[in-house]
Amino acid sequence: MASHRKSRPTGTRVAGIRTPALATAALTSVALLSQSANAAPEADEKPSLEEVEKKVGDLYRQAESATDKYNAAKEKTAKQRKRVDTLLDDVAQRTQKLNEAREELGSFAAAQYRTGASAPDTATFLLADTPQDYFDQTQLMDRMTGRQKVAVDDYVTQQSETMKKRQEATESLTTLTESQGDLKTAKATVQRKLADARQLLSQLTAEEKARLAAIEKQKQQEAARKAAELARKQAAQQQAQDQAPQQQESGSPAPGSGTSSTAPADSSYATKAEKALAFARAQIGKPYVWGAVGPGSYDCSGLTQAAWKAAGVTLPRTTYDQVTAGTTVPLSQAQPGDLVFFYDDVTHVGMYIGNGMMIHAPKPGTYVREESIYYDGESAIHSVVRPA
């Protein structure tokens, strides 16, 4: 006889208890959620304060690099726009000359018709009132033919040059459009980097901000110590140079003196540097604004460019152009007015004022100020350039 027992439901056993498949799935989900919850803190682990500081510093430097690209694109755009305007003016003038040449050709054609220049020589001779009139008319037509040839040549030349200038203007307009695109891209990059830096800083707690300020103060103290050390070395070097003539007169070398690889700045440079530094000092307290060249705000290269312009020296707009606009000198021989460049990609510049200090426009959110050239560590210093 067939069994009437119901078949046992399938499932798994947990601690000797039979569980249905649905319960098994539920337990599995709970286990997975538990694992996810345990793993969440590791995935969302907050970066350390040192990491935040480094990231913010990197973002500011990247923003400065993008600012230089923006400045270069802006300068290129301005030059290209000026070239386009000049070319368009030239095309307009050449078109006017082309029209004048065309009118002159028309007048020659009318003169030929009126004088019968298109008639055969025999007919012209027979139609002339006297033989002398024929010879006078022939001589006049010979002269007009010569002038006509010049007019035709001039017309062809003007037409060719006008077409060439129109082509140049078209190409310059294309380049201008590309430069404007580069300008827009660089601007967006700067804004994005600065927004990222602000976002990171906004996430810090009050305690973290206080710790960050303490770290910054410690860096400033170390930078001041390094500046004082450089000042002592430069003072000793200057003293040795001052004593050298006296020692030479007495026939003995100055103690600790040696041949310098770079001559000290001459008096004309010192005079210009004094004017540049006076201008820079007058800007202390004005805000850093990327892409700004004054008078109300500056970025780093905008400040150095404006300062040296006040001394009658023209510098390029960007840091990576300014670094080639002078003579490179050793840091130990830096003189007031020299430009100090920073980082491997040369994205920052300040003006040396002596004793290991400089005037510079540091970064967004800060103001033009005096600061140690070691403000970001000795390794950050790229080179020193004497611009005049």
VENDA-V789797 format. One record per pair of residues at least 6 apart in sequence whose C-alpha atoms are under 7 Angstrom apart, sorted by the first residue. I is the first residue (numbers start at 0). J is the second residue. If there is no record, write none. Layout:
BEGIN
i: {I,I}
j: {J,J}
END
This chain:
BEGIN
i: {9,10,10,10,10,11,11,11,12,48,51,55,58,58,58,59,59,60,61,62,62,62,63,64,65,65,65,66,66,66,66,67,67,68,69,69,69,70,70,70,71,72,72,72,73,75,76,76,76,79,79,80,83,83,83,86,86,87,90,90,90,93,93,94,97,97,97,100,100,100,101,103,104,104,107,111,124,127,219,222,222,222,222,223,225,226,226,226,226,226,227,227,229,229,230,230,233,239,239,242,243,243,246,246,261,268,271,272,272,274,274,275,275,275,275,275,276,276,278,278,279,279,282,283,283,284,284,284,285,285,285,285,286,286,286,286,286,287,287,287,287,287,287,287,287,287,287,287,288,288,288,288,289,289,290,291,291,291,292,292,292,292,297,298,299,299,299,299,299,299,300,300,300,300,301,303,303,304,304,307,312,314,314,315,318,318,318,318,319,322,324,325,325,325,325,326,326,326,327,327,327,328,328,328,329,330,333,334,334,335,335,335,336,336,336,337,337,337,337,337,337,338,338,338,338,338,338,338,339,339,339,339,339,339,339,340,340,340,340,340,340,340,341,341,341,341,341,342,342,342,343,345,349,349,349,350,350,350,351,351,352,355,355,356,356,356,356,357,357,357,357,358,358,358,358,359,359,359,360,360,360,361}
j: {19,17,18,19,20,17,18,19,18,207,199,196,192,193,196,193,362,346,192,189,192,193,346,346,185,188,189,185,189,289,290,317,318,185,182,185,186,290,316,317,317,178,181,182,182,178,175,178,179,171,175,175,168,171,172,164,168,168,161,164,165,157,161,161,154,157,158,150,153,154,154,150,150,151,147,117,133,133,374,371,373,374,376,371,373,354,355,356,371,373,354,355,354,355,354,355,331,253,256,253,252,253,252,253,328,387,310,335,336,309,310,306,307,309,310,336,306,336,306,309,306,358,367,367,368,366,367,368,295,296,366,367,296,297,365,366,367,296,297,298,360,361,362,363,364,365,366,367,296,297,298,363,297,298,298,297,298,301,298,301,302,305,360,360,347,348,349,359,360,361,316,317,318,348,316,349,350,314,316,313,387,321,324,321,345,346,347,348,345,384,386,384,385,386,387,384,385,386,383,384,385,383,384,385,383,383,383,351,353,351,352,353,350,351,352,350,351,383,384,385,386,348,349,350,351,383,384,385,348,349,350,351,382,383,384,347,348,349,380,381,382,383,347,348,379,380,381,379,380,381,381,381,357,358,359,357,358,359,357,358,358,371,372,369,370,371,372,369,370,371,372,367,368,369,370,367,368,369,366,367,368,367}
END
